[in-house]
């Protein structure tokens, strides 16, 4: 195909978008909504998976929080009692100051939110206990919890299972919504192209009469659908990235600083979001155009 012909097809496609700008706007809006919902589902699933992965690193770890009233000798005696239970790979004492330091490290750029706790640290002293067999975890956890001086015992296996289940439900539910809205978007794109075809029936008849090729006649309508999908995807990706960046840097502070440790960093997903959005947006636009052209344009 000559470059001049290709330029003319693209030009006519853009003109078609403007000519039917009302319906085009509805199509762009519908595709944008689909993509933003998909983006939300992806971010939720990635964040839950990240939290599960981070927690999974501690799958053989039991955190044992102890009373603040214990002196050095009592802490040593408590450590010996825990070891005597059996099935213990290792045990390490973690002071409240070490705990706060680790928490700050995990929060990275947002560690400043914990600056006020340096002098009045709310964290208790604790033991980090590693076990030999994960299957013995519940029994060991219960026995440790019965020892005097222990105020709380944390084991994360159940939480990991729960988070993975939540992630699965988010993916399934989100996918169902996205598929439903994608069908609606394809239908709207198809109707937009149908209106464009109907408004140019006389022009199409003349082009056929003078010997225009099928590609030259159908090309502008296909470009129109692709262009609508491209516009929707770029706008949706930009809005999604800006909203997530704002929520990550501002909203989480107002809601819960702890939420920061679970969320995926915005800069890690920007590129992927744009690639996914543009691919799907253009795909929806192209598919809607092809369906409409096959059904309504006979050349």
N, C-alpha and C positions, 0 to 999 in steps of 0.2 A: 504494500500500500504506500502510495506516495506521501511524502511529508506534508504537502499542501492539503491533501485530502484528509489526513489524520488531524491536522490543525482545525480544519473546518468541522469535522465530526465533534471534536472536543468543544469548540466554540458553540455549536448548536446545543450540545448537552448542557452547558452553563446557561445558555439562554432559556432552555426548557425549565431549569430550576427556578429562574426568576419569573418566567411566564406563569408558572403554577406555584407561586411562592407561598400561598396560604396552605395548600396541602403539603408542600415541601417542608414548611415549618413544623407541621404536625408530625411528619415522618421523622425529621431530625430529633424532635422532642422525644418521640417514642423510642427510637434507637438509643438516644442518650440515657433515658431512664433505665432501659434494659442493661446497658453497659455499667451504669453506676451501681445498680443492684448487684451485678456480677462482681464489680470491684469490691463492694462491701463484703460479699460472701468470701472472696479470696483473702481479704485482709483478716477477717475473723478466723478463717480456717488456718491461715499462716500463723496468726498470733497464738491460737490454741495449740497448734503443733509445736511452736517454739517453746511455749511453757511446758508442754509435755516432754520435749527433748531435754530442756534444762533440768527438769525434775528427774528425768530418767537417769541422769548422771549420778543421782544419789539413790539409785534403786536398792543398793545394799546398805544404805546408811540410815541409822536411827539417831535422831536428835533428841537428847535427854536434857531437859531444862531443870535446873536444881534451885533449891531455896537460897536466898541471899544471906541467910543467917549462918550458913555453914562456914567454919574456919578451915584452914589448910589441912589439918589432920582429919577432920570430918569429911572433907572432899576426897582425900586419899582413901579413907575407909569406904566411902560410897563407891569409888572406882573399883576397889577390890570386890565389893559385893556384886557389882554388875558383871565383872569378869568371871566370878564364881558360878554364875548362872550356866555358863557353857555356851558353845557355839559362837563365841566372840572372836573375830579376826583381829581387831585392834580397837583401842579406846584412846581418845585424845581429849584433854581438857581445853575448853575454849572460854576465855574470859569474856565478860560483857564488852570490854573495849575492843577485843579482837572481832567479836560479832558485829559491832557497829562499823568497824573498819571494812569488813567483808561486804556488809550491806551497802556502804558507800561505793565500794569498787564495782558492785553489780549495777548500781544506778548510773555509773559513768558520768555523763555531762550534767545529770540532774542530782548529783550527790550534794549539791549546796542546799537542797531542801532539808537535809539532816543536820546541818551545821548547829542548829539550836540544841541538839541532843548531846553534844560533846561533854558538857558539864553535868547534865542531868540525864544520864543514859537509862532508858526504860527497859533495856534488854537484860535478861537474867544470865548468869553464868550457865554453862552447859557442857555436856560431853558429846563428842561425835563418835558414835559407835558403829563399827563395820562388822557385819556378820558373815559367817562362812556359807550358810545355806539360806537362800531367800525363802524357802518353804518353811523355815523355822521362825520367820520374822514375827508373825502374830503372837506366837507363844512367848518369844523373848520380849517383845514389846509389853505384853501384859505383865510378865514377871518383873520387869524393870519398873513399871508403873506402880507396883505394890511396895516398892522399897521406900522407907521413910527418907524424906529429904528431896525426893523427886516430885516436881510439881506438874510436869507435862512431858509426854513422850510423843514425838512425831515420826511417822513412817509414811512414805509417799506412794507406795504401790497402788493403793486404792484410788488416790487422787489422779495418778497417771491413767488408770483404766477409765475413770470418769471423764477426764479431759479428752481422751481419744474417742470416747462415745459421743461427747458433745461435738467434737470436730466432725465426726461422721454424720451426725444429724444436721449440722450446719451445711455440709456439702450437699447432702441429699435434698434437703428442703430448699436450699438456695438454687440448686440445679433445676428443680421442678419449676420454681418461679421464673427463672431465666428462660427456660424452654418455652413456657407459656407466653411470656412477654415477647420472646423472639418471634414466635408465630404471628403475634399481633403486629409486630413491626414489619415483618415480611409482607403481611396483608396490606398494611398502609402504604408501603413502598410500591407494591403492585398496583394499588388503586391510583397512586400518584402518576405512575407511568401510563396507566389506562387513560387518565384524563388528558395526559400529554398527547397520546396517540389519537384520541377522539378529536382533540382541538386542531390536529394537523392532518386530518384525513384527506382533505383536498390537495394539500401540498405533497402528501405521500403518493397520491394517485398520479400527480404530474411527474414526480421523480421516477415512478415505475414506467410511465409512458415514454419518458426520454431515455430509459435504459439504465437507471441507477442500480447499482448492485445491492444485494440484500444487506451486506455489511454496512454500506453507506447509509441505508435507510434505518437500520436497527441500531447502528452505532451510537448516535446521539442519545437515544433513550437508555441504552446500557450505561453510558457515561453519566447520565443524570442520576441513576440509582446509585452508582459507585460514589459519585461526588456527595450525595446526601449522606451516605454511610460514613464517608471520610470526615465531613464536617461534624457530624454527630459524635464520632469517636474522639476527635481532637478536643472538642469542647468538653465532653464528658471526662476525658482523662485529665485535662487541666483542672476542672472543678474538683474532681476526686482527689487529686494530689494536693491541691491547696487546702481543701477541707481536712484531709488527714494530717497534713503538716500542722495546721492550726490546732486540731484536737490533740495531737501528740505533744506539742510544746506548751499549750495553754489549758485545754480542757481537762487533761488528766491531772493537772495540779489541783484544779477546783474539785474534781470528783474523787480521785484517790491517787496519791503519788505511787502507791504500790502497783498500780496498773501499768506504769511505765516499764517495769521489768518484764511484762508479758508481751507488750506490743512490739511488732517488727519496726525497726527504724525506717522512717519515710524514704531516706535516700537509697535504701536497699531494694525498694520496689518500684520506684518511679519509672525506670526504663522498661521493666517487665509490664507494668500497667499500660504504658503507651503502646508497646508492641501488641499486647493482647487486645486492647481496645480497637486499635486501627485494623488489625487483622479481622476481628469479628464484625466491626462496623462496616468495612468495605465488603466483607462476605455477605452480610445481611442485605446490603444495598444491591449487590450484584445478583444475588439469588432472587430477590423481589423483582428486579428488572427482567430477568430471564423468564420467570413464571408469567409475568404480565405480557411480555412480547410473544411468548409461545401461544398464549391464550387469545390475545386480542389483536395481534398484528400478523396478518397473513400476506406474505409477499412472495 
